[in-house]
Amino acid sequence: MANIKPFAAVRPASDMADKIAALPYDVYNTEEAREVVEKNPKSFLAIDRAETAFPPGTDPYNEEIYKKAHHLYVEMKRNKELIEDESVMYYIYSLTMDGRTQTGIVATANVDDYVNGVIKKHENTREAKEIDRINHIKSLSAQTGPIFLAYRENERITAIVSRTMNMTEPIYDFTADDNVRHRVYKISETKDIIEIVDEFKNIDSIYIADGHHRAASAVKVCLEKREGNEDYDLEEYNYFLCVLFPDNELMIMDYNRTVKDLNGLSEEEFISKIKESFDVSPAEDGFKKPTKKGEFGMYLNDKWYKLNIHPDKVNSEDPVKSLDVSVLQDYLLDPILGIKDPRTDDRIDFIGGIRGMEELEKRANTDMKVSFSMYPTSIHELFNVADAGLLMPPKSTWFEPKLRSGLFIHEF
């Protein structure tokens, strides 16, 4: 039973949405973030990454950074660049990329659903990243980046979304620099709001697709604020900002790997060891990217190879061990290349599928030695891992398109 609540968003004025909307704060390093803000000072990245207002080399976790974020946020509200809706509602957020559209409901999710496991996670979080967002949330008394949630499709919710989009005009409709089209609609009819609330109450499980650190940070801020407050039930901090998408509209892209060296092996020794667990053949017909589960591409010394795991190696009963990212780790990266912990080993890097196979080739031909292309993890594999209370290996999923920050802000 999920408690998904409408809210009154702080959001851009109609003529400011395309200027304010920004990719998530953690997509960029400091230098990249600085370039974005210099090019577009109205980008919400100026608030999400307020160190961009300070000289290079400034500690991004300095207390003054968060004070600056608060100042910039208040200033945008004062200038009416950000406005606040007067009544609570749901919003529809539709993103179109390369001809494919995914449409979600913008809402607030209940912290207790996260704590009690109704909202399920599949990744661990790092304390340093949590502390940064905790301080950011506290400085603004608001959540600014929505958590990307997924649920199994509900026909009645889908019908309301479809009808609203067909019968009303969007409050925003713009195409960003990366050619992703963003459309936003209001769901403000009382009967529709009540029905959506009721339908989510019939949903047993909701899944974090992306935004584990933002979710964990919002939850910790809430739990801290509850301390010493016996009447916290009606407080807005009990909820965190999210966009919920039905599973049938989501696409996970491949998350590929590249490794710096062959762990002291010659190419012949390396390939010979791979053959103990994989069928290995030179790629034909331009093969670079796997077309099915259990298949991998490998780029080494200007050549592509096709790898297929031996069927007896895969534990199909284990939702984590059966993932292709686990298969590659357990039978190649660890035993052959010596990558014991991909979270901490600086010999491995991860490349999102949005960057294409050319990036794998480029890296293997420059600062790395060998690259691996992966078949994408499916949304239902993610669900299976989360339902089992397990965690996925690092860098298992790459969701596109990315949700924008600054389009919806949840104050408490």
Secondary structure by P-SEA (a helix, b strand, c coil): ccbbbbbbcccccccccccccccccccccaaaaaaaaaacccccccccccccccccccccccaaaaaaaaaaaaaaaaaccbbbbcbbbbbbbbbbcccbbbbbbbbbbbaaaaaaccccccccccaaaaaaaaaaaaaaccccbbbbbbccccaaaaaaaaaaaacccccbbbbccccbbbbbbbcccaaaaaaaaaaaaaccbbbbcccaaaaaaaaaaaaaaaccccccccccccbbbbbbbcccccccccbbbbbcccccccaaaaaaaaacccccccccccccccccccbbbbbcccbbbbbbcccccccccccccccaaaaaaacccccccccccccccccbbbbcccccaaaaaaaaaccccbbbbbccccaaaaaaaaaacccccccccccccccccccccccc
